[in-house]
Amino acid sequence: DPVRTIRVGLTWDREVIHVEAEDGPVKLWVGRAGGRKVGRIPSGRTWSVRATASGFAVRNHEGTLVGGRSWGGEAYDLIATYPDGATASVPEGGASYDRGHLEFQLYRRGGSWNQRLVLPIDLEQYLYGLGEMPSSWPAAALRAQAVAGRTFATSKVKRSARNAQCDCDI
């Protein structure tokens, strides 16, 4: 049973998460990629996603509520996809993402609504994002890093229960 996909926890316990489209648009969907379309973040613009009792309140770069309402909810995640060459920059996640897709999840903790952000990604694509050593290092060192990363990720998926706080493997 080879591990094909892993879930990387990017951030959680957030009321607001920002997404900037870089080098192309970022599309937002409810439910799954290709589900109900919420909107399209133009390249160079930043939108915000706020956790509310009625779902995800998505505001565009002008502060306008996209679609005039909230989207999704506890049972219906908000998904961000980006075409080849485009990236989604998420300050709260600490990086820009150009592989996989972003999954916003809504949940209640105590008396407030929060959200978490998860990156479900193909294991081999995940390895391209490892940055423990510069790409200018010898090929043998880079291969060793890939083996170590693959071994670590596979071990986390197969031997550990999914982390409930972030709904992620890593």
C-alpha positions in Angstrom: 0.0 0.0 0.0 2.2 2.9 -1.1 1.2 6.3 0.2 0.0 8.4 -2.7 -1.4 11.5 -1.0 -0.5 13.3 2.3 -2.3 16.0 4.2 0.0 18.9 5.3 -1.4 21.1 8.0 -0.6 24.7 7.2 -2.4 26.6 9.9 -5.4 26.2 12.3 -7.4 28.1 14.9 -7.7 31.1 12.6 -10.6 33.4 12.2 -9.3 34.9 9.0 -6.9 33.5 6.3 -5.7 35.6 3.4 -5.0 34.3 -0.1 -3.0 36.2 -2.7 -3.0 35.0 -6.3 0.4 35.2 -7.9 1.4 34.6 -11.5 -2.2 33.6 -12.4 -5.7 33.3 -10.9 -6.8 31.3 -7.9 -10.2 29.8 -8.1 -12.4 29.1 -5.0 -14.9 26.3 -4.9 -17.3 24.8 -2.3 -17.2 21.1 -1.7 -14.4 20.0 -4.1 -12.5 21.3 -7.1 -15.0 21.7 -9.8 -17.9 21.9 -7.3 -19.9 25.1 -6.8 -17.7 28.0 -7.9 -17.4 30.8 -5.3 -15.1 33.2 -7.2 -11.8 33.8 -9.0 -9.0 35.8 -7.3 -7.2 37.8 -10.0 -3.4 37.6 -10.1 -1.9 40.2 -7.8 -5.0 40.5 -5.6 -5.5 39.3 -2.0 -8.8 38.1 -0.7 -9.8 37.1 2.8 -11.6 34.1 4.1 -13.4 34.6 7.5 -14.9 31.8 9.6 -18.5 32.6 10.6 -21.4 30.6 12.0 -23.0 30.6 8.5 -19.9 29.5 6.6 -16.9 31.1 5.0 -17.3 34.8 4.4 -15.1 35.5 1.4 -14.2 39.1 0.8 -12.5 40.4 -2.4 -9.6 42.9 -2.5 -12.1 45.8 -2.2 -13.7 44.3 0.9 -16.9 43.2 -0.8 -18.6 40.0 0.3 -18.2 37.7 -2.7 -21.6 36.5 -4.0 -23.2 38.6 -1.3 -23.3 35.7 1.2 -21.2 33.1 3.1 -20.2 29.8 1.4 -19.9 26.2 2.6 -19.8 25.3 6.2 -18.7 22.6 8.6 -19.8 19.9 6.1 -18.7 21.7 3.0 -15.1 22.8 2.7 -13.8 25.8 0.7 -11.2 24.7 -1.9 -8.6 26.9 -3.6 -7.1 25.7 -6.9 -4.5 27.3 -9.2 -3.5 26.5 -12.7 0.0 25.5 -13.7 2.3 28.5 -13.2 0.1 30.2 -10.7 0.6 30.2 -6.9 -1.5 30.9 -3.9 0.4 32.9 -1.3 -1.0 32.5 2.3 0.8 34.6 4.9 -0.9 32.6 7.7 0.5 29.4 6.2 3.9 30.9 5.9 4.5 30.3 2.2 3.2 30.2 -1.4 1.8 27.0 -2.8 1.8 25.9 -6.4 1.1 22.2 -6.1 -1.9 20.3 -4.7 -4.8 22.5 -3.6 -5.8 24.3 -0.5 -8.6 23.0 1.7 -10.3 25.5 4.2 -12.2 23.7 6.9 -14.6 25.3 9.3 -15.0 24.2 12.9 -16.2 25.4 16.3 -13.8 25.6 19.3 -15.3 26.9 22.5 -17.7 29.7 21.6 -16.0 30.8 18.4 -15.8 29.7 14.8 -12.4 29.0 13.4 -10.8 27.5 10.3 -7.9 25.4 9.4 -6.0 25.2 6.2 -4.7 21.9 4.8 -2.7 21.1 1.7 -3.7 17.6 0.4 -0.8 16.8 -2.0 0.6 13.9 -4.0 3.6 12.5 -2.0 6.1 13.0 -4.8 4.9 16.6 -5.3 5.3 17.2 -1.6 9.0 16.2 -1.9 9.6 19.1 -4.4 8.6 21.5 -1.7 11.2 20.4 0.8 13.7 23.1 1.4 16.2 21.8 3.9 19.1 22.1 1.4 19.8 24.3 -1.6 19.1 22.8 -5.1 22.7 23.6 -5.9 24.0 20.8 -3.7 25.3 17.6 -5.2 22.6 15.3 -6.7 23.4 12.5 -4.3 22.6 14.8 -1.3 19.4 15.9 -2.9 18.4 12.2 -3.6 19.2 11.4 0.1 16.9 14.3 1.2 14.1 12.9 -1.0 14.5 9.5 0.5 14.5 10.9 4.0 11.4 13.1 3.2 9.5 10.2 1.6 10.4 7.9 4.5 9.3 10.4 7.1 6.0 11.3 5.3 5.2 7.6 4.7 5.9 6.7 8.3 3.7 9.6 9.6 0.8 8.5 7.4 1.0 4.8 8.1 2.0 4.7 11.7 0.2 7.7 13.3 -3.4 8.6 13.6 -4.3 11.7 11.7 -3.8 14.8 13.9 -7.3 16.0 14.9 -6.2 19.5 15.6 -5.1 20.1 12.0 -6.9 17.2 10.2 -3.5 16.4 8.7 -0.7 13.8 8.5 2.2 16.2 8.8 
